[in-house]
Amino acid sequence: MGKFSDRPDIEAAAQRVKPAVGAKREIRHLPTVLWEGETVEMLAAGQYGNGMGLVALTDRRLLFLKHGFMSQALEDFPLGNISSVQWSAGLLMGTLSVYASGNRADIKAVPKPHGEALSARLRALLAAPPAAAPVAAAPAQDVASRLATLDQLRATGAITDAEYQDRRTAILSSI
């Protein structure tokens, strides 16, 4: 399989979901809709509104991108506006429900393993204190929770073993 993108973050995320993503056009178009300095963590295919497209989780927002010949759509949910996330699944596919600013958005037909990993990562991001807020927890508790989240991401397949080891080393180095 060829490269999806020249950006390492997008390429890594695309390689993790390549069997299920039929959204090569959206992946190629993704860099044009990202904010400056924004990095992609996870990708998944999904249906939102009237079309199939790409669900992308970045370090700043969750977005849905459809870039077809006849129509394009972009819907984004800044992480600070998301109040909760719900995942429900059948045998192969599921629905990711995002509650933001008093509204509910349902992204359907998300492959089950990618939806589970995406919802777990979103929950972890929502549970984390805002970056600008002072953290009152003891450093050992912070490290323990970060390691627990990292273990969960590896268990759901959201990150590779190599990424797990790199991030674990970084967390332990911060002590």
C-alpha positions in Angstrom: 0.0 0.0 0.0 1.4 3.4 -0.9 1.7 6.5 1.2 -1.4 8.4 2.2 0.3 11.7 3.1 3.6 13.4 3.4 2.8 14.4 6.9 4.1 11.8 9.4 1.2 12.3 11.8 -1.4 11.7 9.1 0.6 8.9 7.5 0.9 7.0 10.9 -2.8 7.4 11.7 -3.8 6.3 8.1 -1.6 3.2 8.3 -3.3 2.1 11.5 -6.7 2.1 9.8 -5.9 1.4 6.2 -8.0 -1.8 5.8 -11.2 0.1 6.7 -10.6 3.5 5.3 -12.0 4.1 1.8 -11.4 7.8 2.2 -8.1 8.4 0.4 -9.3 11.6 -1.1 -10.2 12.9 2.3 -6.8 11.9 3.7 -5.1 13.8 0.9 -7.3 16.8 1.6 -6.9 16.7 5.4 -3.8 18.9 5.6 -5.7 21.8 4.0 -8.3 21.9 6.7 -6.0 21.5 9.7 -5.1 24.5 11.8 -1.5 25.6 12.1 0.4 23.3 14.4 -2.5 20.9 14.7 -1.5 17.2 14.7 -3.6 14.2 13.8 -3.8 11.4 16.4 -6.4 9.0 14.9 -8.5 8.4 11.8 -11.6 6.4 11.0 -14.2 6.1 8.3 -17.8 7.1 9.1 -21.1 8.5 7.9 -22.2 11.9 9.0 -25.2 13.6 7.5 -25.6 12.5 3.9 -22.2 11.0 3.2 -19.4 8.7 4.0 -16.2 10.5 4.9 -13.2 10.6 7.3 -13.4 11.1 11.1 -10.1 12.7 12.4 -9.1 13.2 16.0 -6.4 15.8 16.4 -4.8 17.3 19.4 -7.4 20.1 19.3 -10.6 18.8 17.8 -12.6 16.0 16.3 -13.6 16.6 12.7 -15.6 15.0 10.0 -14.4 15.6 6.4 -16.2 14.6 3.2 -14.5 15.7 0.0 -16.4 14.3 -2.9 -16.6 15.3 -6.5 -20.0 16.8 -6.2 -20.0 17.9 -2.6 -17.7 18.7 0.3 -18.5 18.9 4.0 -16.5 19.8 7.1 -17.8 19.7 10.6 -15.6 20.2 13.5 -15.9 19.8 17.3 -13.2 21.6 19.3 -12.3 19.5 22.2 -13.1 22.3 24.7 -16.8 22.2 23.4 -17.3 18.5 23.7 -19.1 17.6 26.9 -19.3 13.8 26.4 -18.9 11.0 24.0 -21.0 7.8 23.6 -20.1 4.7 21.6 -22.6 2.0 20.7 -21.8 -0.9 18.4 -23.2 -3.9 16.6 -21.1 -6.8 15.4 -19.0 -4.9 12.9 -20.0 -1.2 12.9 -21.0 1.4 15.5 -22.1 4.9 16.1 -20.0 7.6 17.8 -22.3 10.2 19.4 -20.6 13.5 20.3 -22.3 15.9 22.6 -21.1 19.5 22.1 -22.5 22.9 22.9 -25.9 21.4 23.8 -26.2 19.4 20.5 -25.7 15.8 19.6 -23.9 14.6 16.5 -24.1 11.0 15.4 -21.3 9.6 13.3 -22.5 6.2 12.0 -21.0 3.2 10.2 -17.7 3.5 12.1 -15.8 0.2 12.0 -16.0 -1.2 15.5 -12.3 -1.4 16.5 -11.6 2.1 15.3 -14.7 3.5 17.0 -13.8 1.9 20.3 -10.3 3.3 20.1 -11.5 6.7 19.1 -14.1 6.9 21.8 -11.6 5.8 24.5 -9.0 8.4 23.4 -11.7 11.1 23.3 -12.8 10.2 26.8 -9.2 10.3 28.0 -8.7 13.8 26.4 -12.0 15.0 28.0 -11.0 13.7 31.4 -7.6 15.4 31.3 -7.4 18.8 33.0 -7.1 21.8 30.6 -3.5 22.6 29.7 -3.6 26.1 31.1 -5.2 25.0 34.4 -2.8 24.2 37.3 -2.8 20.5 38.2 -3.5 19.9 41.9 -2.8 16.1 41.8 0.4 14.7 43.1 3.0 14.0 40.3 2.9 10.2 41.0 -0.9 10.2 40.5 -0.5 12.1 37.2 2.1 9.6 36.0 -0.1 6.7 37.1 -3.1 8.0 35.2 -1.1 8.8 32.1 0.4 5.3 32.1 -3.1 3.8 32.6 -4.4 5.8 29.7 -1.4 4.6 27.6 -2.1 1.0 28.5 -5.7 1.4 27.5 -4.7 2.9 24.1 -2.4 0.0 23.4 -5.0 -2.6 24.5 -7.6 -1.1 22.1 -5.0 -0.9 19.2 -5.1 2.9 19.0 -1.3 2.9 19.2 1.4 0.5 18.1 3.8 -1.3 20.5 6.6 1.0 19.3 4.5 4.1 20.0 3.6 2.7 23.4 7.2 2.2 24.4 8.2 5.7 23.2 5.4 7.4 25.0 5.9 5.3 28.2 9.6 6.2 28.2 8.7 9.9 27.8 6.2 9.7 30.7 8.7 8.0 33.0 11.4 10.5 32.0 9.2 13.3 33.2 9.3 12.1 36.8 
